[in-house]
Amino acid sequence: MIEFSDNKPIYRQIVDHAYNLILDGRWEPGARVPSVRELAAELGVNTRTVLKAMEDLQAADVIYSRRGMGFSLAEDAPRKVREQLRHEFFESTLPRLESEMKMLGITVEELTEALKTRL
């Protein structure tokens, strides 16, 4: 179950949830993914919201529709998801981090040391 937050549209949170399932290996390449109705029931959201998320996943070539079979996960979905998330990191997360570091007076060296102890 997803704990939905107000800071991002629900359909986008569902996409992020799907990305996590893909990267964790719970949705396997080539396998059928849950239907729109199944996901809507599981997550307790409107089917239209889930359909919007599935449309986004399909537009990103992460899932594909099989006539009469529903959606399946693309063979290269984990790679595509990683590429997308890396892009988001460098375009969105990193600039926010840089701004916060400047505001708090954190140097690159301090960040590097902190990361070394965590990774």
C-alpha positions as a Markdown table, in Angstrom:
| # | Residue | x | y | z |
|---|---|---|---|---|
| 1 | Met | 0.0 | 0.0 | 0.0 |
| 2 | Ile | 1.2 | 3.5 | -0.8 |
| 3 | Glu | 1.1 | 6.3 | 1.7 |
| 4 | Phe | -0.1 | 9.1 | -0.6 |
| 5 | Ser | 1.2 | 12.6 | 0.0 |
| 6 | Asp | 0.0 | 16.0 | -1.1 |
| 7 | Asn | 3.3 | 17.1 | -2.7 |
| 8 | Lys | 2.8 | 15.1 | -5.9 |
| 9 | Pro | -0.2 | 14.0 | -8.1 |
| 10 | Ile | -1.4 | 10.6 | -7.1 |
| 11 | Tyr | -0.9 | 9.2 | -10.6 |
| 12 | Arg | 2.7 | 10.2 | -10.4 |
| 13 | Gln | 3.1 | 8.5 | -7.0 |
| 14 | Ile | 1.7 | 5.4 | -8.6 |
| 15 | Val | 4.3 | 5.6 | -11.4 |
| 16 | Asp | 7.0 | 6.0 | -8.7 |
| 17 | His | 5.6 | 3.0 | -6.9 |
| 18 | Ala | 5.7 | 1.0 | -10.1 |
| 19 | Tyr | 9.3 | 2.1 | -10.6 |
| 20 | Asn | 10.2 | 0.8 | -7.1 |
| 21 | Leu | 8.5 | -2.5 | -7.9 |
| 22 | Ile | 10.5 | -2.8 | -11.1 |
| 23 | Leu | 13.8 | -2.0 | -9.5 |
| 24 | Asp | 13.1 | -4.3 | -6.6 |
| 25 | Gly | 12.4 | -7.1 | -9.0 |
| 26 | Arg | 8.8 | -7.6 | -7.9 |
| 27 | Trp | 7.6 | -6.8 | -11.4 |
| 28 | Glu | 9.7 | -9.0 | -13.7 |
| 29 | Pro | 10.6 | -8.1 | -17.3 |
| 30 | Gly | 8.3 | -9.8 | -19.8 |
| 31 | Ala | 5.7 | -10.7 | -17.1 |
| 32 | Arg | 2.2 | -9.4 | -16.9 |
| 33 | Val | 1.7 | -6.5 | -14.6 |
| 34 | Pro | -1.5 | -6.0 | -12.5 |
| 35 | Ser | -4.5 | -4.6 | -14.4 |
| 36 | Val | -5.8 | -1.1 | -14.0 |
| 37 | Arg | -8.7 | -2.5 | -11.9 |
| 38 | Glu | -6.4 | -4.7 | -9.8 |
| 39 | Leu | -4.1 | -1.8 | -9.0 |
| 40 | Ala | -7.0 | 0.6 | -8.3 |
| 41 | Ala | -8.5 | -1.9 | -5.8 |
| 42 | Glu | -5.1 | -2.6 | -4.2 |
| 43 | Leu | -4.2 | 1.1 | -3.8 |
| 44 | Gly | -7.8 | 2.3 | -3.1 |
| 45 | Val | -7.8 | 4.9 | -5.9 |
| 46 | Asn | -10.0 | 5.6 | -8.9 |
| 47 | Thr | -9.3 | 3.5 | -12.0 |
| 48 | Arg | -8.9 | 6.7 | -14.1 |
| 49 | Thr | -6.0 | 7.7 | -11.8 |
| 50 | Val | -4.3 | 4.3 | -12.3 |
| 51 | Leu | -5.0 | 4.5 | -16.0 |
| 52 | Lys | -3.2 | 7.8 | -16.2 |
| 53 | Ala | -0.2 | 6.2 | -14.4 |
| 54 | Met | -0.3 | 3.2 | -16.8 |
| 55 | Glu | -0.4 | 5.6 | -19.8 |
| 56 | Asp | 2.7 | 7.3 | -18.4 |
| 57 | Leu | 4.5 | 4.0 | -18.0 |
| 58 | Gln | 3.5 | 3.0 | -21.5 |
| 59 | Ala | 4.7 | 6.3 | -23.0 |
| 60 | Ala | 8.0 | 5.7 | -21.3 |
| 61 | Asp | 8.1 | 2.2 | -23.0 |
| 62 | Val | 8.3 | 0.6 | -19.5 |
| 63 | Ile | 5.1 | -1.4 | -20.1 |
| 64 | Tyr | 3.3 | -2.5 | -23.3 |
| 65 | Ser | -0.2 | -3.6 | -24.0 |
| 66 | Arg | -0.9 | -7.1 | -25.2 |
| 67 | Arg | -4.3 | -7.4 | -26.9 |
| 68 | Gly | -6.6 | -9.3 | -24.6 |
| 69 | Met | -3.8 | -9.9 | -22.1 |
| 70 | Gly | -3.4 | -6.5 | -20.4 |
| 71 | Phe | -0.1 | -4.9 | -19.8 |
| 72 | Ser | 3.3 | -6.6 | -19.6 |
| 73 | Leu | 6.7 | -5.2 | -18.4 |
| 74 | Ala | 9.2 | -4.5 | -21.1 |
| 75 | Glu | 12.3 | -6.6 | -21.1 |
| 76 | Asp | 14.5 | -3.5 | -20.7 |
| 77 | Ala | 12.2 | -1.8 | -18.2 |
| 78 | Pro | 14.7 | -1.8 | -15.3 |
| 79 | Arg | 17.3 | -0.1 | -17.5 |
| 80 | Lys | 14.7 | 2.5 | -18.7 |
| 81 | Val | 13.5 | 3.2 | -15.2 |
| 82 | Arg | 17.1 | 3.7 | -13.9 |
| 83 | Glu | 17.8 | 6.1 | -16.8 |
| 84 | Gln | 14.6 | 8.0 | -16.1 |
| 85 | Leu | 15.3 | 8.3 | -12.3 |
| 86 | Arg | 19.0 | 9.3 | -13.0 |
| 87 | His | 17.7 | 12.0 | -15.3 |
| 88 | Glu | 15.3 | 13.2 | -12.6 |
| 89 | Phe | 18.0 | 13.1 | -10.0 |
| 90 | Phe | 20.4 | 15.3 | -12.1 |
| 91 | Glu | 17.6 | 17.7 | -13.3 |
| 92 | Ser | 15.6 | 18.1 | -10.1 |
| 93 | Thr | 17.1 | 16.6 | -7.0 |
| 94 | Leu | 20.7 | 17.8 | -7.5 |
| 95 | Pro | 19.8 | 21.4 | -8.0 |
| 96 | Arg | 17.6 | 21.3 | -4.8 |
| 97 | Leu | 20.4 | 19.7 | -2.9 |
| 98 | Glu | 22.9 | 22.3 | -4.2 |
| 99 | Ser | 20.6 | 25.1 | -3.1 |
| 100 | Glu | 20.1 | 23.7 | 0.4 |
| 101 | Met | 23.8 | 23.1 | 0.7 |
| 102 | Lys | 24.5 | 26.7 | -0.1 |
| 103 | Met | 21.9 | 27.9 | 2.4 |
| 104 | Leu | 23.3 | 25.7 | 5.2 |
| 105 | Gly | 27.0 | 26.4 | 4.3 |
| 106 | Ile | 27.7 | 22.7 | 3.6 |
| 107 | Thr | 30.8 | 22.2 | 1.4 |
| 108 | Val | 31.2 | 19.6 | -1.3 |
| 109 | Glu | 34.0 | 18.1 | 0.9 |
| 110 | Glu | 31.6 | 17.7 | 3.9 |
| 111 | Leu | 29.0 | 16.1 | 1.7 |
| 112 | Thr | 31.6 | 13.7 | 0.2 |
| 113 | Glu | 32.7 | 12.6 | 3.6 |
| 114 | Ala | 29.1 | 12.2 | 4.8 |
| 115 | Leu | 28.3 | 10.1 | 1.8 |
| 116 | Lys | 31.5 | 7.9 | 2.3 |
| 117 | Thr | 30.3 | 6.9 | 5.7 |
| 118 | Arg | 26.8 | 6.1 | 4.4 |
| 119 | Leu | 27.5 | 4.2 | 1.2 |
